[in-house]
Amino acid sequence: MTSSTLGSPDVAKRWGWILADGILGVVIGLFALVFQGATLLLLALFLGIGLLMSGIIETTAALRVQHGAPGRWWVVIFGVITALAGIFVIFRPVAGVVILVVGLLLWFLFVGINDLFVAARTSEHRIWNIVMGVLALLAALILLFNFAAAASTVAILAGLGFLLRGASEIGLAMNLRRSR
């Protein structure tokens, strides 16, 4: 929401819905932090559903493009593979957990390398970029050699994300309530 939207009387009247959404976010965040195994399986299920929907949309969109359009069949093939990957993850959620963990590991790896390249190219914030790059690469190494830590990290990040967003929505709702 933009600041002009937040100041509107209609939004302020609905502060209770924002509060409810914030409370739900906090509850989901706490659940994710306490029940990390269940969180990972749910995240994997959502990953599978997202892949399936994305694959269907990409395939459908590519098939609706004019015949002979460059790259059309590559998009169709990619869409079908994405949809099949989604179906696979839905029925094999542990594979989805592995995908999430590998994705997190690769993210730390690429972010770390990028931070070190930025530090090498510019003097602005060089020390900060070096520290962040080294920390990201250390995180990637830890995750590479400790799958349990990697899986736990995914669940903790999801939990903290919901918890922090929920808390900010609760604060927003209380602000809107006072401004009515």
C-alpha positions as semicolon CSV with decimal commas, in nm:
position;residue;x (nm);y (nm);z (nm)
1;M;0,000;0,000;0,000
2;T;0,118;0,350;-0,070
3;S;0,120;0,621;0,191
4;S;-0,169;0,797;0,015
5;T;-0,371;0,475;0,021
6;L;-0,299;0,422;0,390
7;G;-0,429;0,767;0,474
8;S;-0,766;0,711;0,310
9;P;-1,066;0,676;0,538
10;D;-1,171;0,350;0,368
11;V;-0,848;0,179;0,464
12;A;-0,858;0,316;0,818
13;K;-1,209;0,168;0,860
14;R;-1,072;-0,174;0,772
15;W;-0,793;-0,173;1,029
16;G;-0,943;-0,488;1,184
17;W;-0,878;-0,690;0,868
18;I;-0,519;-0,573;0,859
19;L;-0,486;-0,663;1,227
20;A;-0,631;-1,010;1,162
21;D;-0,389;-1,059;0,872
22;G;-0,100;-0,951;1,095
23;I;-0,203;-1,188;1,372
24;L;-0,233;-1,471;1,120
25;G;0,118;-1,387;0,992
26;V;0,259;-1,398;1,345
27;V;0,087;-1,731;1,415
28;I;0,214;-1,881;1,088
29;G;0,562;-1,746;1,160
30;L;0,566;-1,899;1,509
31;F;0,436;-2,229;1,367
32;A;0,714;-2,224;1,105
33;L;0,978;-2,164;1,370
34;V;0,848;-2,432;1,607
35;F;0,750;-2,699;1,352
36;Q;1,030;-2,672;1,098
37;G;0,974;-3,014;0,942
38;A;0,608;-2,945;0,867
39;T;0,704;-2,600;0,740
40;L;0,951;-2,749;0,494
41;L;0,693;-2,992;0,361
42;L;0,436;-2,713;0,321
43;L;0,692;-2,493;0,146
44;A;0,776;-2,781;-0,085
45;L;0,407;-2,833;-0,157
46;F;0,367;-2,463;-0,240
47;L;0,677;-2,486;-0,459
48;G;0,518;-2,777;-0,646
49;I;0,190;-2,593;-0,692
50;G;0,376;-2,281;-0,807
51;L;0,580;-2,480;-1,058
52;L;0,270;-2,656;-1,189
53;M;0,078;-2,330;-1,233
54;S;0,378;-2,157;-1,391
55;G;0,429;-2,444;-1,634
56;I;0,064;-2,446;-1,737
57;I;0,060;-2,069;-1,786
58;E;0,385;-2,067;-1,986
59;T;0,275;-2,355;-2,206
60;T;-0,067;-2,203;-2,268
61;A;0,080;-1,860;-2,344
62;A;0,338;-2,007;-2,583
63;L;0,076;-2,210;-2,767
64;R;-0,135;-1,896;-2,815
65;V;0,155;-1,707;-2,973
66;Q;0,155;-1,683;-3,350
67;H;0,292;-1,991;-3,527
68;G;0,651;-1,943;-3,630
69;A;0,733;-1,699;-3,349
70;P;1,099;-1,735;-3,251
71;G;1,155;-1,945;-2,941
72;R;0,789;-2,052;-2,918
73;W;0,862;-2,422;-2,895
74;W;1,141;-2,369;-2,641
75;V;0,891;-2,194;-2,417
76;V;0,641;-2,477;-2,468
77;I;0,905;-2,737;-2,379
78;F;1,018;-2,535;-2,077
79;G;0,656;-2,492;-1,965
80;V;0,587;-2,865;-1,991
81;I;0,906;-2,948;-1,801
82;T;0,815;-2,692;-1,533
83;A;0,464;-2,838;-1,497
84;L;0,604;-3,191;-1,475
85;A;0,854;-3,074;-1,211
86;G;0,562;-2,926;-1,017
87;I;0,371;-3,254;-1,030
88;F;0,684;-3,441;-0,920
89;V;0,738;-3,208;-0,623
90;I;0,371;-3,228;-0,519
91;F;0,390;-3,608;-0,503
92;R;0,748;-3,618;-0,370
93;P;0,768;-3,325;-0,127
94;V;1,103;-3,438;0,010
95;A;1,244;-3,369;-0,336
96;G;1,092;-3,023;-0,305
97;V;1,274;-2,973;0,025
98;V;1,599;-3,070;-0,146
99;I;1,524;-2,820;-0,425
100;L;1,459;-2,545;-0,168
101;V;1,782;-2,625;0,015
102;V;1,988;-2,636;-0,304
103;G;1,825;-2,309;-0,412
104;L;1,921;-2,146;-0,083
105;L;2,276;-2,280;-0,109
106;L;2,311;-2,148;-0,466
107;W;2,167;-1,814;-0,362
108;F;2,430;-1,775;-0,087
109;L;2,701;-1,884;-0,332
110;F;2,603;-1,635;-0,604
111;V;2,540;-1,349;-0,360
112;G;2,880;-1,409;-0,198
113;I;3,061;-1,414;-0,531
114;N;2,872;-1,103;-0,644
115;D;2,959;-0,914;-0,324
116;L;3,328;-0,998;-0,368
117;F;3,320;-0,883;-0,733
118;V;3,153;-0,558;-0,629
119;A;3,421;-0,510;-0,362
120;A;3,693;-0,565;-0,622
121;R;3,540;-0,318;-0,868
122;T;3,454;-0,027;-0,643
123;S;3,599;0,126;-0,331
124;E;3,260;0,239;-0,204
125;H;3,158;0,011;0,086
126;R;3,446;-0,224;-0,004
127;I;3,496;-0,361;0,348
128;W;3,121;-0,415;0,390
129;N;3,098;-0,601;0,057
130;I;3,400;-0,817;0,144
131;V;3,253;-0,908;0,484
132;M;2,910;-0,983;0,336
133;G;3,064;-1,184;0,050
134;V;3,278;-1,394;0,283
135;L;2,984;-1,453;0,518
136;A;2,761;-1,560;0,229
137;L;3,026;-1,799;0,100
138;L;3,073;-1,942;0,450
139;A;2,696;-1,992;0,474
140;A;2,703;-2,172;0,137
141;L;2,981;-2,402;0,261
142;I;2,798;-2,478;0,584
143;L;2,480;-2,558;0,393
144;L;2,673;-2,770;0,145
145;F;2,812;-2,993;0,419
146;N;2,520;-2,987;0,663
147;F;2,184;-3,062;0,502
148;A;2,000;-3,044;0,834
149;A;2,129;-2,690;0,894
150;A;2,030;-2,596;0,540
151;A;1,678;-2,732;0,578
152;S;1,641;-2,567;0,915
153;T;1,760;-2,236;0,768
154;V;1,487;-2,246;0,502
155;A;1,220;-2,301;0,768
156;I;1,366;-2,031;0,995
157;L;1,378;-1,777;0,711
158;A;1,016;-1,853;0,622
159;G;0,912;-1,827;0,986
160;L;1,094;-1,499;1,040
161;G;0,949;-1,359;0,719
162;F;0,592;-1,431;0,829
163;L;0,662;-1,319;1,185
164;L;0,813;-0,985;1,085
165;R;0,548;-0,912;0,822
166;G;0,273;-1,002;1,066
167;A;0,420;-0,780;1,336
168;S;0,448;-0,487;1,094
169;E;0,086;-0,535;0,986
170;I;-0,024;-0,538;1,350
171;G;0,162;-0,210;1,401
172;L;0,002;-0,067;1,086
173;A;-0,345;-0,174;1,199
174;M;-0,296;-0,009;1,539
175;N;-0,179;0,309;1,367
176;L;-0,483;0,308;1,138
177;R;-0,712;0,246;1,433
178;R;-0,574;0,552;1,614
179;S;-0,605;0,767;1,300
180;R;-0,976;0,696;1,247
